[in-house]
Amino acid sequence: MTKLFTNFNLFDGSKAKITPGSWMEVDEKSGKILHIGSGEKQADVENVDLKGKYVMPGLINVHTHIMMNPITNKLEYLSEAEVTYQALKNLKELLKSGVTYIRDCGCAFDVDVKLAKLQKEGVFAGTEIMPSGRPMSMTGGHGDFIEGWDGETTWGHLTDSPDEMRKAVRQAFKIGAKNIKVMATGGVMSATDQIDDTELSLEELKTAVEEAHSKHMTVAAHAEGERGIHNAVLAGVDSIEHGSYVSDEDIELMLKQGTFLTPTLIAAYTIPKYGKGKLPQYMLDKASSFMDKYFERIGAAIKAGVKISFGTDAGTPFNGFKDTSFELELLTGVGASNEQALFAATKNASELLHIDSEYGTLETGKYADFIVLDTNPLADIKAVQQDDKGVYKKGVKKF
């Protein structure tokens, strides 16, 4: 059986144009696009008239933490049941906001890995997960804090040598992780370090990349300080996450190597805006001290042509899963054009995750993951923030 969607204006994610009068025929069994075009189209199948609205690919958020509650900000002494319950709630919010695929970048108890397996088995549908499991951190660094209800389980793998890193990556591979998250620098949410602290060593990072790439896994580096960013780029990671103090030298190196940059601007924006009196002072001090420089450096990278991917760090304080599309507005605020921001969230994100043969753009042979908007997102990036947008996953309306 097939389903025919007609009468819509199409932004397909592959080129910066709107095609009016578009139609799309979807195979209901596979959820893939059989044919797509514009003009008159008639077929003896179910016809869904989209009434002249705007259709674009579903958003791909390459940096989430589905275990986290952005309002309570509880991170310690969680049980696996709590983490799983929170993750399922957050996945529903993501889908409603128009996010049809995520890469999770660090989850306690490897819950993201377990949920991704259940998705593959057909236990539940919705926003799909590329899991990373537990991130890789040095002892005392960003990612080393008590997580489990037992008071002993840590959130991250503590990797203090290349050999420990190799073993941890292999353990992640064994259980089904598809991405490795490495903590190259300190961060805003860790109490014991500073943003520009260099944490995992160059050799440890190189080992993570070598081991992961040999097993068809990608590597994402939490990297905020300049030296740690440099080490991560030299090590050959697939993406720099945050990139707060990225230097001109590393911008050039990222261009040469094709390294992606995931800015996650919203994660810095929400802490000083909503956190006063609610968050520890060290978080407020860190976020406030570097935000202007952070936004300036991301703007420089965008202007230089670094490949931008789309992620929000959703789950961090006051950084809601429903607010994903606000990141698009922030990206345009630091210099991205509307089309650059939209490409980051569609074709660029799918390329980074190596899923671009089936996701990221609306083309024949790819999954019919799309959102339906009242107004043109190429003309107004805020169009994607529409609360009651239509959300389709593999051709089935979810919201």
Phi, psi and omega in degrees: 000146178233159178233138182247121174261131184227167169062058176219161175264125191252125161253108190274356179087352182256339180213153186275068178207157175253131177253108181286163176061038184273160174218160182210126178256127187239135174283119186290334181286313184268338185077013182259156180282123178274316180211150177213140183188196180219161182097195182291137177210122178233141177204149181275061180220174176301130183246123178251109180276116181269008163056041174075014180278180185255130181245134176218163179299151172300149180287144174245114181259110188269006178214095176230165171227087188292348178284344192264147172255114187288351180263311180282332179057028178281124181236339185254151176060040173271146172268164177297326178297317178298316181298316181295315179300314180296319181299317181293322176296317182292324177298322178294318178296320178300314182297316180299328180280355178103008179269115184256353179207141177226158160249119176274139190243040175137110185220129179299147178060014182056033183298325178297322178296316182293319179292322178298321177296317178297323175299314181299329180276358178082015181292320175211153181251186178119205180302126182277153187240126161262111189268151175247342187069210181283139181283168180259123184224155170278158175301125180084001185261190179295113183115350178259091171213157182294128184243318192278156177299338180281354179077008183235324183293129177262155179294311184263160165287129178269111188239104186248022175194162176302322180295319177294323177297314181301315180295319181295319178296319179294324176295319178297318177300318182300319184273350174115013175295146179248351178220149175248126177259124180242141181260096185277340182218176171291179183208174184293321189271357179262132188281338191264355184226175175250161183302322185268008174295134173273126187247265179305139183284165177302317180294321177295319178295317178299321179296318178300316181293313180302313183290317181293315182293333178287351182235027176058032175252153175261168180229125176247131183250117164295116186210111182246316179284153187300313183293320178293323175300314181301314179300317182294319178295315178300324182289342176092027178299158180282326181213143170265122179263126182086290177066034192304319183244038182299132183271164175299322178299316182284332172301315179296319180292321177296321176298316181295319185271344185080024180288134178277155174236125178251101191292323182049048183298325183298331182295326176279326184295319189283331186295305178290334183286320187241354191266352184300127180079358182240340183240159176302146184299327182297325178294314180298318181296315181298310184298318182292329187286337188237359189297317181298315179296318179304307182296324179295319182288324176296319176300321178295320179294318178297314180299325181285342179101014175301142180289118183261128172253171193243116177207158186237348187064030185307136183111338175290168192309121175063017181255083189286153178291331178287347185263014185309315187292344177295334177301327178299317179296319179296322178298318178292332179292336178258008172125353178286144171284166178303317181292324177298318178295316180292321177297323178303321185273358183232270187292322180295315180298319180291326177294316179302317183277359181061036177241015188289351175284344183229346185225169170099328176224159179261097182217160178305132178093352180257163180291144180274066174263112184207161176240153184241122187241155179283330185231170189282115181289336176289330179275326182217108184297336179291348178303328183287345179279001180308126184291321186256034178299150172280138180233123180241132176242116182053042175083000182251129180288126180256328177216000000 
